[in-house]
């Protein structure tokens, strides 16, 4: 039952990211420069935690679990940036993808160290 919940949460979170990316604008006021990079990193930090929880059911070594989680988030972030390139009012940005990878990498690093 936990496995189904973990996978469902990851799936729903990915749908939320997809939906947000499909919006022409987001209702987030720009308070400081590079704020969006922090938001990207935070969003993909959460995604990495959910990915870790989902992939842990494969019962593989932690290093494989870590690589799967980071790879999933990185590829999803890449597809998200590609998706945004087709949305009116949005654009694709390599710096956003880098922020996604930093966030997911940090989450996986902390999970790897905690579960060691």
C-alpha positions in Angstrom: 0.0 0.0 0.0 2.9 2.4 0.8 4.4 1.7 -2.5 1.3 2.7 -4.4 1.0 5.9 -2.2 4.7 6.8 -2.9 4.3 6.3 -6.7 1.0 8.1 -6.8 2.4 11.1 -4.9 5.3 11.4 -7.3 3.0 11.1 -10.3 0.6 13.8 -8.9 3.6 16.1 -8.1 4.9 15.7 -11.7 1.4 16.6 -13.0 1.4 19.7 -10.8 4.8 20.8 -12.2 3.4 20.1 -15.7 0.3 22.1 -15.1 2.2 25.0 -13.6 4.6 25.0 -16.6 1.6 25.2 -18.9 0.5 28.5 -17.4 1.4 31.7 -19.2 2.3 33.4 -15.9 2.5 32.3 -12.3 1.0 34.2 -9.4 4.4 34.7 -7.7 5.6 38.2 -7.1 9.2 38.8 -8.0 10.8 40.0 -4.7 14.5 39.6 -5.5 16.7 38.7 -8.4 17.1 34.9 -9.1 14.1 34.2 -6.9 12.8 31.8 -9.6 16.0 29.7 -9.3 15.4 29.2 -5.6 11.8 28.2 -6.4 13.0 25.8 -9.1 15.5 24.2 -6.7 12.9 23.9 -4.0 10.4 22.3 -6.3 12.9 19.7 -7.5 14.1 19.1 -4.0 10.6 18.0 -3.2 10.4 15.9 -6.4 13.7 14.2 -5.5 12.4 13.2 -2.1 9.3 11.8 -3.7 11.4 10.0 -6.4 13.6 8.5 -3.7 10.5 7.3 -1.8 9.1 5.8 -5.0 12.3 4.1 -6.2 13.3 2.7 -2.8 10.7 0.0 -3.4 13.0 -1.4 -6.1 15.2 -2.7 -3.2 18.4 -1.8 -4.9 21.7 -0.4 -3.5 21.6 3.2 -2.2 23.9 4.5 -4.9 21.6 3.1 -7.6 18.6 4.6 -5.7 20.4 8.0 -5.6 21.4 7.9 -9.3 17.8 6.9 -10.3 16.3 9.7 -8.3 18.6 12.4 -9.6 18.4 11.1 -13.2 14.6 11.0 -13.0 14.4 14.6 -11.8 17.0 15.9 -14.2 15.2 14.3 -17.2 11.9 15.6 -16.0 13.4 19.1 -15.6 14.7 18.9 -19.1 11.4 17.8 -20.5 9.7 20.6 -18.4 11.9 23.2 -20.0 11.2 21.8 -23.4 7.5 21.9 -22.6 7.7 25.5 -21.5 9.3 26.5 -24.9 5.9 25.9 -26.5 3.8 27.8 -23.9 2.9 31.4 -24.9 4.4 33.8 -22.3 7.0 31.2 -21.1 10.5 30.4 -22.2 13.0 27.6 -21.8 16.0 28.5 -19.6 19.1 26.3 -19.1 19.7 28.1 -15.8 16.3 26.9 -14.6 17.3 23.3 -15.4 20.6 23.8 -13.5 18.6 25.0 -10.5 16.3 21.9 -10.8 19.4 19.7 -10.7 20.9 21.6 -7.8 17.7 21.1 -5.8 17.3 17.4 -6.6 21.0 16.8 -6.1 20.9 18.4 -2.6 17.9 16.4 -1.6 19.4 13.1 -2.8 22.7 13.9 -1.1 20.9 14.5 2.2 18.8 11.4 1.9 21.9 9.3 1.0 23.8 10.6 4.0 20.8 10.2 6.4 20.1 6.6 5.3 23.8 5.6 5.4 
